[in-house]
């Protein structure tokens, strides 16, 4: 693994593109080229789901990769890299950073967040904690997370439901977490990205607004004036 400080320096003040496209552009055969195109456009990092997609992206780009492994387990709310085994799989595939659910909720393998983070660090990778509130972010930092990200704000029952990004959470984390803060979650426009950096974000993740042609097309189609009946 590369030097952690070097990895972070490559991401600072940059755009990270989340390459988790929906069908018909899902799977490693698409993730790699989409990531490559994003890097050609100026992305400084890629976030991608699953070992196969991580490996496909790693073969085509040399920017830092944030790997996740979404897995649903009955009776557990955590699904973003929910076990140490899942984390190790994306590291083996070529991820420099493992993103995982940074909440204190129970994990399917029975390990605590701190135990999972320590084991990931032993493998030489960094940890990005996806959180939904300031309290979760501070708890993840205490557990050893290297980065905190606002990814889950709006997607837990106890976080604010907003149509746009949770910029106030970015401000709070920047003020209190003492770790690089990555803005993620409903960043759909350049203005959203600009606002996150104004709040002190270390980097910003954009996903569907860049990587899903059907969504991009729909936004243009919806702008077409309809003939009056």
Secondary structure, DSSP 4 states (H G I P E B T S, - for coil): ---HHHHHHHHTTEEEEE--PPTTS-SHHHHHHHHHHHHHTT-SEEEEESHHHHHHHHTT--SEEEEE-B---TT----BS-SHHHHHHHHHHT-SEEEEE-S-S--TT---HHHHHHHHHHTT-EEEEE-SSHHHHHHHHHHT-SEEE-TTTTSSTTS---SS--HHHHHHHHHHT-SEEEE-SS--SHHHHHHHHHTT-SEEEE-HHHH-HHHHHHHHHTTSPPPP-
